[in-house]
Amino acid sequence: MIAFRSNPHLHGSLHFSEVSVRSLTPGRITLRSFAPTAMVILLWFAPALPAAAQFDQGSSSNSPPGANAPKTDQSETSKIQFGVKVKAIGGACRGIVATIPVPLDWPEQKVSVDSEDISPGVHEMNYRTLQGGAKQMIVTIPVLNAGEEAHALVTFEVTRSSVLPPDDTSVYKECPKDKLPKDVLQYLMPSPYIESTHPKIVALAKDTTEGKTDWEKVEALYDITREKIKYKNGPLKGALKGLLDGTGDCEELTSLFVALCRASNIPARTVWVPGHCYPEFYLVDGAGQGYWFPCQAAGARAFGGIPEHRPILQKGDNFHDPDRPEKKLRYVSEFLKGSSVTPHSGTGANAPVGRPQVQFLGGEST
């Protein structure tokens, strides 16, 4: 899905029916082509011309090694490529800045750069980590003349390990809210499509967990999620509508489980892998050390551990991107901004205005 937006500070509207965009952001295997809100966003500003278009983990939430830390099992290593290719169509383009989500380290995943392919037209390429669990590659292209192309492609080596469920679950407890690390506390709040404060979700969580130990509470929430939502491919609905309709796929199942955990004061979040997502929840041991435990909401039952080797792209479901400050993002998608070069005076309203032809690469195996 491609969203085109006009600049609210300029006059005119956006007309990009011929812009070519390819994105490989997480969607659903044999389900949807893209993640729910993982839209490719092109924000392109053209000069104001008559009748012309106008178009910008060392964290405490990552479980450190410890006596009660989840144990990893078998590992698989893959090489995957991320980046962007841009071509100026119909005229020159300038001030191009593209951001592409890339994988980062987690306790069960190690990431390193294998190789880089950066064309001369790219002025700079660097990275930034957003609060939560997302990392972006930032590519800056000052000017592209009509017909010129530029690209920045990075191949990462990713080693991903499966996670074993713990042998003794009695040592794990719910952490009091006032003792939660700041970066974990955010995972008690509602997120887009995770309506954890809705009365129906709060009531279901309370009825499901009454009289159980903390690990039993979470497992009961897991089981009720899989009971309440029967797997069915379809458009994104989120936790509440999935619960009310009784159907959904990996995103509805994940969203409902996360919402029920949060309604029960247990931090939980979404994990994004190519073509799929699943949840993980947070408990502490007797010493107050916190750990994240994964589970497979859709598909074969897997609770407290997961036999998953697809690269982790992001963890979280309520991101703030500086380039899109007006909204919270369920998934950090690709983004591109820039402007066309103003035609020479006297060329008239029909002078060609540059526009970008963009191909985003996100997770292709090499």
TORPAZA-693673 format. One record per residue (C-alpha): residue in three letters; z, x, y. Coordinates in steps of 0.25 Angstrom, whole numbers, plus 5000, padded with zeros to 4 digits. Example, Ala and Ser with C-alpha at 12.3 -4.5 7.8 and 13.67 -1.06 7.14 Angstrom:
BEGIN
Ala503150494982/Ser502950554996/
REM end
This chain:
BEGIN
Met500050005000/Ile499650065014/Ala500350015026/Phe499650045040/Arg500450025052/Ser500050035067/Asn500950115077/Pro501850015084/His501850105096/Leu500350095098/His499349985099/Gly498349945089/Ser498349925074/Leu498050005062/His496749995055/Phe496650085042/Ser495950005032/Glu495150135027/Val496350235026/Ser496450285012/Val497850305007/Arg498250344993/Ser499750344989/Leu500450374977/Thr501850334981/Pro502750274970/Gly502350134965/Arg502550074951/Ile501950114939/Thr500950014935/Leu501649934946/Arg501349944961/Ser500550054966/Phe501550094977/Ala503050094979/Pro503549964986/Thr503650025000/Ala502950154997/Met501850125006/Val500850225011/Ile501050215026/Leu499950265036/Leu500350255050/Trp499150305058/Phe499050305074/Ala497750295081/Pro497550315096/Ala497650185104/Leu496150165106/Pro495450025108/Ala495149955095/Ala495650075088/Ala496650085076/Gln498050145078/Phe498750195067/Asp501550385058/Gln509150804989/Gly510250884989/Ser510850754994/Ser512150694988/Ser511350574983/Asn510550674973/Ser511550694961/Pro511950844960/Pro512250904947/Gly513550864941/Ala514350834929/Asn513950684929/Ala512550704936/Pro511450634929/Lys510750724919/Thr509250744919/Asp508450754906/Gln506950794904/Ser506150844916/Glu504650834919/Thr503950914929/Ser502650864937/Lys501850904949/Ile501550794959/Gln500750794972/Phe501150734985/Gly500450734998/Val499350675008/Lys497850695011/Val497350645024/Lys495950635029/Ala495550595044/Ile494550475043/Gly493750435055/Gly494350525065/Ala495450625067/Cys496850605064/Arg498150675069/Gly499650685067/Ile499550655053/Val500950655046/Ala501050615031/Thr502350595023/Ile502250595008/Pro503550574999/Val503750684989/Pro504750704978/Leu506050784980/Asp507150834971/Trp508150754964/Pro509150784953/Glu508150744943/Gln506950804950/Lys506550934956/Val505350944965/Ser504551074970/Val503251094977/Asp502151144968/Ser501051164977/Glu500551114991/Asp499051084995/Ile499051075011/Ser497751065019/Pro497551145032/Gly497651015040/Val499050995036/His499951055047/Glu501351035040/Met501950985027/Asn503450975025/Tyr504450875019/Arg505650795023/Thr506650715015/Leu507050575019/Gln508450525018/Gly508650475004/Gly507650524993/Ala506250544999/Lys505550675003/Gln504250675011/Met503150775013/Ile502650775028/Val501250815030/Thr500750845045/Ile499250845048/Pro499050865063/Val497550825064/Leu496450785054/Asn495050775060/Ala494050665055/Gly493750695040/Glu494750805039/Glu495850795027/Ala497150865026/His498150855014/Ala499550905010/Leu499850894995/Val501050944988/Thr501250954973/Phe502750944968/Glu503250984955/Val504350884951/Thr505250894939/Arg505850764936/Ser506950744926/Ser507450614919/Val508850574920/Leu509850544909/Pro510850434910/Pro512350484910/Asp513050494897/Asp514350444903/Thr514150334914/Ser515650304916/Val515850424926/Tyr514950364936/Lys515450264947/Glu515050194959/Cys515350274972/Pro516150214983/Lys515250184995/Asp516050275004/Lys515850394995/Leu514350384993/Pro513550494999/Lys512850455012/Asp511450475005/Val511850384993/Leu512550275002/Gln511150235007/Tyr510850184992/Leu511850074994/Met510950005005/Pro509849915004/Ser508349975004/Pro507049905005/Tyr506849814993/Ile508249844988/Glu509149724994/Ser510449774989/Thr511249684998/His510549554995/Pro511549454989/Lys510749434976/Ile510749574973/Val512249594977/Ala512649484969/Leu511849524957/Ala512449664958/Lys513849614958/Asp513649524946/Thr513049634938/Thr514049744941/Glu515349664940/Gly516449724931/Lys515549854927/Thr515850004929/Asp514950074939/Trp513950124929/Glu513949994922/Lys513649924936/Val512450004938/Glu511849984924/Ala512149834925/Leu511349834938/Tyr510249904931/Asp510249804920/Ile510249684929/Thr509049744937/Arg508249754925/Glu508649614920/Lys508349544934/Ile507049604937/Lys505949604926/Tyr504949704927/Lys503649654934/Asn502649734942/Gly502449674956/Pro502549694971/Leu503849754977/Lys504949654978/Gly506249734978/Ala507649714973/Leu507949574978/Lys506549504975/Gly506449574962/Leu507849514958/Leu507449374963/Asp506049384956/Gly506549444943/Thr505349544943/Gly504949674948/Asp504649814944/Cys505249954946/Glu505549934961/Glu506149794960/Leu507049844948/Thr507449974955/Ser507649894968/Leu508549794962/Phe509349894954/Val509549984967/Ala509949854975/Leu510949814964/Cys511649944964/Arg511749954979/Ala512349814979/Ser513349874969/Asn513649994978/Ile512950084969/Pro511950174976/Ala510550164970/Arg509150204974/Thr507650204970/Val506950314964/Trp505450324966/Val504550394956/Pro502950384955/Gly502650244951/His504050194949/Cys505550184954/Tyr506850174948/Pro508350174953/Glu509550264953/Phe510950234956/Tyr512150314961/Leu513550334955/Val514650444955/Asp515450514945/Gly516950524945/Ala516850644955/Gly516050554965/Gln514750634962/Gly513650534963/Tyr512350534954/Trp511050454954/Phe510650384941/Pro509250334939/Cys508850204931/Gln507550144927/Ala507550004933/Ala506149964928/Gly505650004914/Ala506450064902/Arg507950054904/Ala508550184910/Phe509850184917/Gly510650304923/Gly509550394918/Ile508050394918/Pro506950454910/Glu506050474922/His505150594926/Arg504250544937/Pro504550614950/Ile505550554959/Leu504850534972/Gln505950464980/Lys507350414978/Gly507850304988/Asp507350174993/Asn507650165008/Phe507050285015/His506850315030/Asp505550385033/Pro505450445048/Asp504050405048/Arg504350265045/Pro505650235052/Glu505450085053/Lys505750055039/Lys506550095027/Leu505650145015/Arg505850105001/Tyr504950224997/Val504550335006/Ser502950325005/Glu501850415011/Phe501650405026/Leu500650455036/Lys500550455051/Gly499650505062/Ser498550465072/Ser497050475075/Val496550565085/Thr496150495098/Pro494550495099/His493950555112/Ser493950465124/Gly492650385125/Thr492450375110/Gly492750225111/Ala493550135103/Asn492750155090/Ala492950305090/Pro493450345076/Val494950345074/Gly495450435063/Arg496250385051/Pro496850455039/Gln496450445025/Val497650475017/Gln497950505003/Phe499450524999/Leu499850594986/Gly501150564980/Gly501550604966/Glu500250634959/Ser500350724947/Thr499650864948/
REM end
